[in-house]
Amino acid sequence: MSLININWNMLKRITAAAAAAAICLQSSGCGLIERAARFDDGTSINGIDVSGMNAEDAKAALEEAVSKYSLELVFKNSSMFIASGDISYRIRDIDLETVAAIQDEIVSGKDESASDSEEKAAVRAAVSSEDGLALNIEDFFEYDEAALEQVLTSAEELDPTVMTKTRNAGIVYDAEAKEFIMEDAEAGTWIDYEKALEEVASALDNMEPKVDFVALEMYEEPEFTADSEGAEELLKEANALIAESVEVLFGDDEKEVFDANVIKDWVTVEQEGDSFKVSIDKDAAAEAIEKVAENHVPEYLRMDFQTYNGGVRQYYIYNEGYTVDTEKLTASILSAIENEDDETLTETDEDGQEDEGFITAEYVNDEGVAFQNFGGSYIEIDVDNQILYMFKDGENLLVSDVVTGCVYYTHMTPTGVSYVYAMDTNCDLIGPGYKSHVSYWMPFNGSIGMHDATWRWYFGGSIYVYDGSHGCINLPLGNAEFIYNNIYVGYPVIVYGGIQWVEGQTIEVIKEESDESEESEETETETETETETETETETETETRAPETEAPETEAPETEAPETEAPETEAPETEAPETEAPETEAPETETETETAAG
């Protein structure tokens, strides 16, 4: 018995063709016509069954399926449906009879595209199928794109004001406990709208039943949780940064404490590759420190003046344009916080106990010149040792022996901080009954100034006790010239030390001079410790020369180059053996310098 394979579809087509032909032949005037278009059994168009249907029935079936279609959107915590009517979902207007004819060609293997009309060629271009039954028509479904966007944007699940972003585990500050705690990660509900729209459009194009945003992994998952490796260590590092308070001293006695409640705003956690690192936001710290520093610009600033010999003398200087060096202060505070150095400044409290942990704020002017030691440019006069030191830009340019005001006659050179307020050459110093010519004259405190004293053979030692000046600073000619050529009006002059009494000095003289001093100057409190620390209370009038004194002429612009001090300067430390006797007062005064100079 032989097996016969029958192509039932082909048989149906032959039968239908024969019937059509019979009908045609039976009709009067009938010419040659094409058969009625019908889709093969098992045919689907874009997933909708049109098996055995003609074009009209197939269109009805397609339209019914579209009218019943809805697209489900699955979110993390909810879902919603988009009905076809919400977006005017519909099928594309296409000639289904032509589609059926093209199916015949695909099934029979015939290629009649060469004779296609323009309309048929367009349909053929849109139709595709691998087996001739599952037909796919490109861009077969259409919808109102504006209506779709309105539906999506009105959905709460896609509302940017409702959606939450995924948050990694992080440190948060507990104000009550004054420490950081670890807050665990939280998976958010945020979906990228543009990506969501793209997925929905793709589903509508293919009449898919559902878009599952969870399955599509469109929700961002946390990268770092409280259980992640390194989380515990991260918390320890953050708390280490706020564990110690940093106390800053501004000016003389104003203090600010930077504790956990302040520093916590500077602590940040940054991602580095797959790991996380805790650090200090230096910009945030600098901004906060600068705001605090703005409130600490006192009228008078305390200067712990470092003397040439390593001593410390404390002065109060009128503040002329100096503000806190916030850049340096920020670096110091951050260094202390991050434990980059263990050095701390100490201060002695009222009970004499050392108080550790202070950072002293430094002050600078608009040009960045430090307030400490006048930015490195000043003249220092050590009356005890009768030595003058000249500094410029931090460099010691000159060390010179001098003779200061006579103690025996109570003409002691006034101590404290003053400023050169005039400069002159070849002038006469005139006093009661005398006139002395000097080549270089640099007054800094009323009629007290620095000048050459060519009538002296020797300088330094203890000459000043019995044979000193009337208060001025007597210098060798060469050194006076060098100073004149290297300073300017406004140059700081610091005078300290010296004895105030010597045997033979009468009480009446001391009292008379003391009374005059109290009327012209404020009381100067000076306390010297074993480290030569001195506290001098200076007022504005003490640090500025009277405007009615010697003419305030500036140094010539053609000043001598700032080179080395003259080689012929007097010895720096010891007075010559032929100096004036140290123990007995001379019978007559040999100097004719003006009493005020």
Secondary structure, DSSP 8 states (H G I E B T S, - for coil): -------HHHHHHHHHHHHHHHHHHHSTT--------B--TT-EETTEE-TT-BHHHHHHHHHHHHHH-EEEEE-SS-EEEEEGGGTT-EE----HHHHHHHHHHHHHT---GGG--HHHHHHHHHEE-SSSSEEEETT-EE--HHHHHHHHHT-GGG-TTT----B--EEEEETTTTEEEEE--B------HHHHHHHHHHHHHTT-SEEETTTTT-S---S--TTSTTHHHHHHHHHHHTSS-EEEEETTTEEEEE-HHHHGGGEEEEEETTEEEEEE-HHHHHHHHHHHHTT---SEEEEEEE-TTS-EEEEEEE-SS-EE-HHHHHHHHHHHHTTS----EEEE-TTS-EEEEEEE--EE-TT--BSGGGGG-EEEEETTTTEEEEEETTEEEEEEE-B-B-TTTT-----EEEE----EEEEEEEETTEEEEEEEEEEEETTEEEEE-TT-S--STTHHHHH-BSSSEEE-HHHHHHHHTT--TT-EEEEE---S--TT--HHHHHHHHHHHHHHS--------TT--EEE---HHHHS--TTSS------TT---S----TT---SS---TTS--SSS--SS------TT-
